[in-house]
Amino acid sequence: MESGLLANIAILVLAGFVGFTVISKVPNTLHTPLMSGTNAIHGIVLLGGLIVLGHLENPSVVDSIILVVAIVFGMINVIGGFLVTDRMLGMFKPRPEPVKRDTDGKG
């Protein structure tokens, strides 16, 4: 039991290092597509959490709390990711032309 837990912790730590290394090397121009892909992945995680929560016949209180917290955090991540993506894409939209005023004084 302890060796399995130690192996899972080692995998988690190594995945964290690999993820940090990969993300830190992404150029700025690719952050928007990367954010969109991450939103899609978290949407799948949300769907999985909802399915698991719905299929548990007699969930314990701890299981229910963990699932609800995971769903809430996933939803916050998805909504925040879409807001950031929309804001980043808004930077590439052309700005509207300013309204020109008559300066001849005739109204």
Buried (B, 14 or more C-beta within 10 A) or exposed (E): EEEEEEEEEEEEEEEEEEEEEEEEEEEEEEBBEBBBEBBEEBBEBBEEBEEBBEEEEEBEEEEEEBBEEBBEBBBEBBEEBBEBBEEBEEEEEEEEEEEEEEEEEEE
